[in-house]
Amino acid sequence: MILKHKFIAKRYWKDQSTAMGQSDVLAKSFDDVINLSLGDPDLITDDIIIEGAFKDAKAGHTKYTDFRGDPELRKEICRYYKEEYGMDVKDEEVFVSTSACLGMYLALEAILDDGDEVILQAPYFTPYPQQVELARGIPVELPTYEEEDFQIDTGRLESLINERTKAVVINSPSNPTGNCLTVETMEKIAAIAKKHDLIVISDDIYTSFSYQNPFVPIASLAGMRERTIILNSFSKNFTMTGWRIGNIIAPDYIIRTIQQINENVVFTAPSISQRAAIYALRNRDVIQPPMIEEYRKRMFYAAERINEIPKLSVIYPPKGSFYLFMNIKESGLTSVEACDLILKEAHVLMLPGNAFGNCGEGYVRIACTVNVDTLKEAFDRIAKIKEFQA
């Protein structure tokens, strides 16, 4: 809906609603809809986290925290990076944010001057372009393609760089493609960032869901710590979407700027959510393995079912995240047409690929956030759609 009113800022007169925002309405289209549209897991937060946070709330952790976040949580984040990746992260390089989504906006607001350009690895997380624009920057789409394993082509990347380019946003494992950037690709990106003096914003949201190879932070590569902003979230790695808690790791001068901005936005992240995050990190070796295995099972099952349907396909084996980017090009349908057909005929809700950038046309994103039995029912229905048959 487009709302033109004198009391609404003109920059919002143009309809900027997204497919993700519309999915809640579409999910109510039929009584038996199987919702594979949003990345909100069906699993709930582990009891260890809930009970620990509840105990700390009862003990009085219900007040504002330090402006950069609970010192105990910041210490755990530094320890995590040392234990997992061998990186020495200093306390002053850590900021606890009210979600990584807000973290992205804070990072962009901290580094962008009006008209600065930000190159976005596409297909991208749907909010990126508008987040750049909210920070008065200009988003620039960097397409990646299935034929190239959704790796970033560095020649294509370099061709987009000009005197206004300030940053490059990467996301691996990727939402929506499920792709993981190789270390070789990241080393080439790092070389370009150093050559052109750019900042890399690394959206590290699905680090636990890297099925083929261990996750490697681009910030751990030589010469990249001083030009990388890391965004982390507890939403997906610990099924804590509703807690709205994440963190940023960046050079200390960027963190100080982010803190100043955040004090005028939400002041501090929720204290109870920060306590929950402490218990998540401390108990990750117990909490995460069964969760990761469950999503691995779902991803592989869904990918196999997709590749059994004549005019549908997906990269196999799945590489990361809990999303599959299903290729529907052989059907002759657009992404929106395919999603509409699947909803109408199979009562299964997915998101059109073009919601994730122009290069997402011809694809549909599937979130494997339901169990295998429900996925089986979804693909049993989809397999009957005549437009997908040979």
NUTI-294479 format. One record per residue (C-alpha): x, y, z. Coordinates in steps of 0.2 Angstrom, whole numbers, plus 5000, padded with zeros to 4 digits. Example, Ala and Ser with C-alpha at 12.3 -4.5 7.8 and 13.67 -1.06 7.14 Angstrom:
506249785039506849955036
//
This chain:
500050005000500650174995500250315008500450495003500050605017500750775022501250705039502250565031503950595025504050605006505350475006504150345012502750385000503450254988502850074993504349995001503549835008504449675006503949495002504449455019503349585026501849515016502149335020501149345037499549395027499849265014500149125027498249155032497649115014497248935018496948835034498248705030499648825023501448755026502448905029504248895022504449085019505249155035506849105044506049095061506448915067505048805073506248745087506248855103507748915113508648785123508048765141509848805147509748975140507949015146508248955163509949045165509149205159507649185170508749155185509749305182508149415179507549355196509249405203509149585197509849585179508349695174509149865172510149955159511849875156513449955151513250055135514349935125513449785132513549675148515449665152515249475155514449445138515849555130517149445138516249285132516149355114518049385115518349205122517249135108518249205094519849155102519248975105518348955088519449055076521149095085520749275084521249395098519749515099519949655112518549715123518449885116518149805098516549735104514749805104513149715109511749765098509849745099509949615085511149605070509849685059509949845070511849815070511949825051511049995052512150055066513750005056513150085040512650245049514350255057515350245041514350315027514350495021512850555011513050474993514350344998514050184989513950014997514149854986512949714991513349534987511749474979510549384980510549474997509549485013508049585008508249735020510049775015509649905001508450005012509649995027510950075016509750215010509250245028511050285032510950405016512050285006511750214989511550024987512449934972511949754968513449634964512649484956513149314959512549164949512148974952513348934937514749014947514248924963513649094969515449144972515849324970516749364954518149484959518249554941516349594942516649664960518049774954517049844940515849914952517050014962517250204960517750354970516150344980516250164985516450145004516049965008515649795002514349685011514649495011513549355019514149185021513349055023512149155013510349205015509549165003510649054993511348945006513048964998514648975007516149085000517748994999519249045007520049074990518549194986518749285002520649304999520249394983518949504990520249545004521549594991520249714982519749784998521549835003521949894985520450014985520450055004518749985007517849925022517049745022515449715032515349535035513649475040514049315050512349265055512349075050514149025055513548865064512748805048514248775037513948595031515448565020516848655027517148745044516748935044518149055042517949235046518549355033519249465047520449325051521349345035522949445034522749635035520849625036520549655055520749835053519549855038518149725043516549755053515849585059513949565062513449425073511749365079511049235092509449225082509949075071511449005079510548975095508648985089508449155099507549255086506349335098507649385110508349515098510149505103511749515092513449595092514649695082516549675081517549815073519049935075518850025092518550195084517050125074516350045090516450205099515450295085514150155085513950175103513550355102512250325088511450185098511250285113510050395103509150235096508850105110510150155123510649975127510149805122508949715133509849655149508949495150509349445132511149485135511149365150510349235139511749255126513049225140512249055143512149015125513949045122514548955137513448805133513648805114514548635114512948555122511648665113512148675095512648495089510848425089510148585082511348585068511048405064509248435063509348575051510648475041509448325040508048445034509148535021509748375013507948295013507248455005508648464992508348284987506548304985506748464974507948374962506648234960505348354952505748374934505748564931506448614948508248594954509448654968511248644971511748474979512348444992511848595002513248705009512548805023511248905032509448825032508848905016508748824998508648934983507648824971507848854952506148864944506748924927506348774917504548794922504448964912503649044927504349204935504849194953503149284959502149174947502949014954502649064972500849114968500548944960501348844974500248934986498648914976498948734971499948664985499548785000501448805003502148975006503849024999504749184995505049244977506949254972506749424965506449494983508249464986508949564971508749564952509849414950508649314961507349304947507049124942507249064960506149034975506849034993506348895004506648905023506848735031506148785047504848645049505248455052505548325039503748255040503048425036504348455022503748285015501948345015502448505007503448424993502148284990500948424986502148524975502648364965500848354959500848534951500748504932501848654928503348574936503148404927504148354912
//
